[in-house]
Amino acid sequence: MNAAQLERALPSSWYRSTEVFRTEKERIFCREWLAVCREEELPNPGDHQVLDVLGESILLVRNREGQLRAFYNVCRHRGSRLCRSPAETAALGVTLPGGITLGRIVCPYHQWSYDLNGALIAAPHLSAAAGFKKQDYHLYPVGVDSWGGFVFLNLTPAEAKPLAAQLGGIPDRLQRYPLGDLGVGATIRYEIAANWKILCENYNECYHCAGVHPELCAVVPSFREAGGANLDWNRGIPHREGAYTFTHSGTTARRAFPGLDADEQVRHKGELVYPNLWLSVACDHVAAFILQPRGAERTDITCHFLFEAHEMAKPGFDPSDAVDFWDLVNRQDWAVCEGVQNGIRSRVHTQGYYAPMEDWNLDIRRYVTERIGAFVSDQPP
């Protein structure tokens, strides 16, 4: 089969260009629901996180009623950051007031104060000012929703479609896995010198598995058969005889999640929740990858390993059989993805091609093109 018979990938510039990345930020990441963390990371009223979402500082809080709320970390008065880390002011040798204290969000600049729903509740010396109405100065909102224990944000909430519409059929396909009840048993964070789309394309195919992942293919021989073609992800991918989970041995001392059907007890499933969450589910654990694009050629990934509370409560709970196996597979993937990023910088490489067994990658091509194709200068074929 020659190159003319293969499906064309996106232009190479789309994986390198700052212009394209800026467009993706505005047309994809600021308009779609983004996975950012687990609900368990903010268990109590008043708990909060300051998140960097593609350069936007976002304040995620749990209000007095236990509900999650999110806002741009920007005071409505003069635009000051509301919450700052000590490291941000330490270089100047000063400590500023403000942040979240006593159930309020207080600006360090002029002490405008907001409740945990973003409403302005105090503005010093302005309460009697003619025409000043506190209700006109609510914090800039960010959409918040959750599914499966994951917190999702939408940076343009006025235009947001329901999270359920973005998830599509994924909740049904994973309905017997207790995602919302699982807890984080371990976390690894990676900094990868590759575009987020290269990483998604790699996750979406197993054409590379036989050469890159010998340990994985020893547990899941289907990944190397026929170049990883014809894999039935809806039913799940079978392990080798006697194996049923992603560890070096293919086995574990942990029990299978209660409620799984017969296939799910011995097969592996995977989902890509566009644009930034991957889920790889085994019968006893879930590897959840949250992508955080940092630039055209850099992506951070937080990999959470989720387990049953029943298992984590046992004396001597040890997740390393899954964590160590996944860490090896992950680092193999990041290495080949960085190699792609380096290679497509060549002046001769204008675009790549998808082999037939990489057909899921056409979804990435369509997904991205539909959202930014009309807004960038270098057009795909």
C-alpha positions in Angstrom: 0.0 0.0 0.0 1.5 3.3 -1.0 1.1 6.7 0.8 -1.5 7.8 -1.6 -3.9 5.1 -0.3 -3.5 6.1 3.4 -5.6 8.6 5.2 -3.8 11.9 5.7 -3.1 13.1 9.2 -3.4 16.7 10.3 -0.7 19.1 8.9 2.5 18.9 10.9 2.3 22.6 11.7 -0.9 21.9 13.7 1.3 20.0 16.2 4.0 22.8 16.4 2.4 26.1 15.7 1.8 28.7 18.5 -1.0 30.2 16.4 -2.8 26.8 16.2 -2.3 26.2 19.9 -3.8 29.7 20.7 -6.8 28.8 18.5 -7.2 25.4 20.2 -7.2 27.1 23.6 -10.0 29.5 22.6 -12.1 27.1 20.4 -11.6 23.8 22.2 -10.2 24.1 25.7 -12.1 27.3 26.7 -15.4 25.9 25.3 -15.4 22.2 26.1 -15.8 20.5 29.5 -12.3 19.8 30.9 -11.5 17.2 33.5 -9.4 18.9 36.2 -9.3 16.8 39.4 -11.2 14.3 41.5 -14.1 15.3 43.8 -12.3 13.7 46.8 -9.6 16.4 46.5 -12.1 18.9 47.9 -14.0 16.9 50.5 -15.2 19.7 52.9 -17.0 23.1 52.7 -14.3 25.8 52.3 -11.8 23.5 50.6 -10.4 25.0 47.4 -7.8 24.7 44.7 -6.2 27.3 42.4 -5.9 25.7 39.0 -3.9 26.7 36.0 -6.1 25.8 33.0 -4.1 26.7 29.9 -2.8 29.9 31.5 -6.1 30.9 33.0 -6.1 30.9 36.8 -9.3 29.3 38.1 -10.5 29.1 41.7 -12.4 25.9 42.5 -14.2 25.9 45.8 -16.7 23.8 47.8 -19.3 26.2 49.2 -21.0 26.0 52.6 -23.7 23.7 51.2 -21.1 21.3 50.0 -21.5 22.2 46.3 -18.6 22.8 43.9 -18.3 26.3 42.5 -15.6 27.8 40.2 -14.6 31.3 39.2 -11.8 33.1 37.3 -9.3 34.0 40.0 -9.8 37.7 39.3 -11.3 40.4 41.5 -14.0 42.4 39.8 -12.6 45.7 41.1 -9.2 46.1 39.6 -8.4 42.6 38.3 -6.1 41.5 41.1 -5.5 37.8 41.7 -7.7 36.8 44.7 -5.7 33.8 45.8 -1.9 33.6 45.4 0.6 31.1 46.6 3.2 32.2 49.1 5.9 31.6 46.5 4.4 34.3 44.3 5.1 37.0 46.9 8.1 35.4 48.7 10.6 36.8 46.2 9.6 40.3 47.4 9.9 39.4 51.0 6.3 40.3 51.8 3.1 38.6 53.0 -0.2 39.9 51.6 -3.6 39.5 53.2 -6.5 38.0 51.2 -7.3 34.6 49.7 -9.9 32.3 51.2 -10.4 32.8 54.9 -13.4 32.3 57.3 -15.6 31.2 54.4 -14.9 34.3 52.3 -12.8 35.0 49.2 -10.9 38.3 50.0 -9.0 40.3 47.5 -5.5 41.2 48.9 -5.5 44.6 47.1 -8.6 46.5 48.4 -10.2 43.8 50.5 -13.3 43.3 48.4 -14.9 40.2 49.8 -17.0 37.5 48.1 -18.9 34.5 49.4 -18.2 31.0 48.2 -20.8 31.4 45.6 -18.9 34.3 44.0 -21.3 37.1 45.2 -19.7 40.3 46.4 -20.6 40.8 50.1 -18.3 43.7 51.1 -16.5 46.5 49.4 -14.9 48.9 52.0 -16.2 52.5 51.9 -18.5 51.8 49.0 -21.6 50.5 50.6 -23.2 54.0 50.6 -21.8 55.1 47.3 -24.5 56.4 45.0 -25.6 53.8 42.5 -23.2 51.1 43.8 -24.9 47.7 43.8 -23.0 44.7 45.1 -25.0 42.4 43.0 -23.5 43.9 39.8 -20.0 42.6 40.8 -20.3 38.8 41.0 -17.0 36.9 40.3 -16.6 35.8 36.7 -18.2 32.3 36.7 -16.8 29.0 35.4 -19.0 26.1 34.7 -18.7 23.1 37.1 -20.1 19.6 36.8 -19.0 16.1 37.7 -19.2 12.5 36.5 -17.6 9.4 37.8 -15.9 11.3 40.6 -14.2 13.6 38.2 -14.6 17.4 38.3 -15.1 19.1 35.0 -14.9 22.8 34.3 -16.1 24.9 31.4 -14.5 28.3 30.9 -17.3 29.7 28.8 -20.4 28.5 30.8 -22.9 30.8 29.0 -22.3 28.7 25.8 -21.7 25.3 27.4 -23.6 22.3 26.3 -24.5 19.8 29.0 -21.6 17.6 30.2 -23.8 14.5 29.4 -23.8 15.5 25.7 -20.0 15.7 25.6 -19.7 12.3 27.4 -22.0 10.6 24.9 -22.1 6.9 25.4 -19.2 6.6 27.8 -21.2 6.5 31.0 -23.3 3.6 29.6 -20.3 1.7 28.5 -18.7 2.0 32.0 -21.9 1.9 34.0 -20.8 -1.2 36.0 -17.5 0.3 37.1 -17.9 2.2 40.4 -15.9 5.2 39.2 -17.5 7.7 41.5 -16.8 5.6 44.6 -13.1 4.9 43.9 -10.3 6.7 45.6 -6.9 7.9 44.5 -4.4 5.3 45.7 -1.4 6.8 43.9 -0.5 9.6 41.5 2.3 10.2 39.1 2.8 13.5 37.2 4.6 13.7 33.9 6.0 16.6 31.9 6.1 15.6 28.2 7.8 17.5 25.3 5.0 16.7 22.9 1.8 18.2 21.6 -1.4 17.0 23.2 -2.8 15.6 19.9 0.2 13.4 19.4 -0.4 11.9 22.9 -4.1 11.4 22.1 -3.3 9.8 18.8 -0.9 7.4 20.5 -3.4 6.5 23.1 -6.0 5.8 20.4 -4.1 3.1 18.6 -2.1 -0.1 19.2 -0.2 -0.3 15.9 2.8 0.7 18.0 2.3 -1.7 20.8 4.3 -4.7 19.5 7.4 -2.7 19.1 7.1 -0.2 22.0 5.4 -2.3 24.7 6.7 -5.8 24.9 5.7 -6.1 28.6 2.2 -4.9 27.9 1.8 -7.3 25.0 3.0 -10.2 27.1 -0.1 -9.6 29.3 -2.4 -8.6 26.4 -1.3 -10.5 23.3 -4.2 -9.0 21.3 -2.4 -5.7 21.2 0.3 -7.1 18.9 -1.9 -9.2 16.7 -2.6 -7.8 13.2 -0.9 -4.5 14.2 -3.5 -4.0 16.9 -6.4 -4.0 14.4 -10.0 -5.2 15.0 -9.9 -4.6 18.8 -13.4 -4.8 20.3 -13.2 -2.0 22.9 -16.9 -2.1 23.7 -16.6 -5.6 24.9 -13.1 -5.1 26.2 -9.7 -6.5 25.3 -8.9 -10.1 26.5 -5.7 -10.8 28.5 -3.6 -13.8 28.0 -4.7 -17.1 29.6 -4.7 -16.8 33.4 -4.3 -13.0 33.3 -7.1 -10.4 34.0 -5.5 -7.1 35.0 -2.7 -4.6 34.1 0.2 -5.8 36.2 3.4 -7.5 35.3 1.9 -10.9 36.3 -1.5 -10.1 34.9 -3.0 -10.9 38.4 -3.4 -9.1 41.7 -4.5 -9.7 45.3 -7.2 -7.1 44.9 -10.8 -8.3 44.3 -12.7 -7.4 41.2 -15.1 -4.5 41.4 -18.5 -6.0 42.6 -21.1 -5.8 39.8 -18.9 -6.3 36.8 -20.2 -8.7 34.1 -18.2 -11.8 33.2 -16.3 -10.1 30.4 -15.4 -7.1 32.5 -13.9 -9.3 35.2 -11.2 -10.6 32.7 -11.0 -7.9 30.0 -9.6 -4.4 29.7 -11.6 -1.3 28.5 -10.4 2.2 27.5 -12.1 5.5 26.8 -10.9 8.8 25.5 -13.1 11.6 26.9 -12.3 14.4 24.6 -10.5 16.6 24.9 -8.3 15.8 28.0 -9.3 12.7 30.0 -8.2 9.1 29.2 -9.6 6.2 31.2 -8.1 2.7 31.2 -10.2 0.4 33.3 -9.3 -3.0 34.6 -11.4 -5.2 37.0 -9.6 -4.0 40.1 -8.2 -0.5 39.3 -8.5 2.4 36.9 -5.7 4.5 35.4 -7.0 8.0 34.8 -4.9 10.4 32.7 -5.8 14.2 32.9 -4.0 16.1 30.2 -2.9 19.7 30.8 -1.6 21.2 27.5 1.0 23.9 28.4 2.1 24.9 24.9 2.2 23.7 21.3 5.0 21.3 22.2 4.5 20.6 25.9 1.8 18.6 27.8 1.6 17.8 31.5 -0.2 14.6 32.5 -1.5 13.7 35.9 -2.0 10.0 36.2 -4.3 8.9 39.1 -4.6 5.3 40.0 -8.1 4.6 41.4 -9.0 1.8 43.8 -11.9 0.6 45.9 -12.0 2.1 49.5 -12.5 -1.6 50.5 -9.0 -2.4 49.3 -7.3 0.8 50.4 -8.5 0.3 53.9 -6.7 -3.1 54.2 -3.5 -3.1 56.3 -0.5 -3.1 54.0 -2.5 -1.9 50.9 0.1 -1.7 48.1 -0.8 -0.4 44.7 2.7 -0.8 43.2 1.9 -3.9 41.1 -0.4 -1.7 38.9 1.4 1.6 39.4 4.9 0.3 38.4 3.5 -1.5 35.4 1.6 1.5 34.2 4.6 3.8 34.8 6.8 1.7 32.5 4.1 1.6 29.8 3.6 5.4 30.2 7.3 6.3 29.9 7.6 4.1 26.8 4.6 6.1 25.3 6.0 9.5 26.3 9.4 8.6 24.7 8.0 7.7 21.3 5.6 10.7 21.4 8.6 13.0 22.1 10.3 11.3 19.1 7.4 12.2 16.9 7.4 15.8 18.1 11.1 16.0 17.3 10.7 14.4 13.9 7.9 16.6 12.6 10.0 19.7 13.1 11.9 18.6 10.0 11.5 20.9 7.0 10.6 18.0 4.8 7.7 16.6 6.9 4.5 18.5 6.1 2.1 15.8 7.3 1.8 12.1 8.3 -0.6 9.3 7.4 -2.9 7.0 9.3 -2.6 3.2 8.6 -5.9 1.3 8.5 -5.4 0.0 12.0 -5.1 3.6 13.2 -8.6 4.5 12.2 -9.6 5.7 15.6 -7.2 8.6 15.1 -9.5 9.9 12.3 -11.8 10.8 15.2 -9.1 13.1 16.5 -8.6 14.6 13.1 -12.3 15.3 12.8 -12.7 16.5 16.4 -10.0 19.1 16.0 -10.7 20.1 12.4 -14.4 20.7 13.2 -13.5 23.1 16.0 -10.5 25.1 14.7 -10.4 24.4 10.9 -12.1 27.7 10.0 -9.8 29.7 12.3 -6.3 28.8 11.3 -4.4 29.6 8.1 -2.8 26.2 7.4 -5.7 24.0 6.3 -5.8 20.2 6.4 -6.6 18.4 3.1 
